[in-house]
Amino acid sequence: MILDNNAISFQEYLEKKYGKGANRDILSGVLTKDLREQADFINWYLLHNNINKHKLFVHALFHENHSVQYKNPNSGYVIYYSDEHLESSSNDIVKALEWMGRDYILIDAANKTFKQLEEYLLPFHSRTKYEVFKEFENMLLNSDKVLILKNISKLKGSKDAKIKNARSFIKVLDDAHFKNITPKADIIFIDTARFLEDAWDNIGIYLNILG
């Protein structure tokens, strides 16, 4: 099965390597074989990591979140290093989501208060911060959208408040099982390495990271 002009499925990779009808026993052998003996697999990975890096990242994140049983979902974190890199990373993530057929909400939090983030979901209605957060929580627990949060590090407020806000979003999905909900939504942050460093002790364990 061809996924697009540049990417092939892992099953097709197996069949190219081992012939038609490659089965789970062969797959197990591939996954347990020493990587130093799999130069063609490493080349396959390097190829897609170079030309399909963002597609590979979101595909792996969503597969892990929604196809692996008994695992709390992680959020994605895409690091940017300049304004130009921020825009190119944002565009590539959006293209990857469109490629996967996922609906998304893209939020740039820079220079906004938390309450102003409401405008991305509903007409602004002077709700409290708690009420705005509950709207986001409802979206994350009851839809299959991807919430892309750019620049939460540049929200108005203290550094501690920004870290707390990021953790609160993440924990909506991570704690959904306590409400007997298996979430279909996902979260991807696009932010600086500095914010990730500052927030690491609070959110690092919950993240898949693309540097």
Helices and strands as residue ranges (DSSP letters): H 10-18, H 24-32, G 35-37, H 39-51, H 53-67, E 75-80, H 83-100, E 104-108, G 115-120, H 129-142, E 146-150, G 152-154, H 159-174, G 176-179, E 186-192, H 193-203, G 204-206, E 207-210
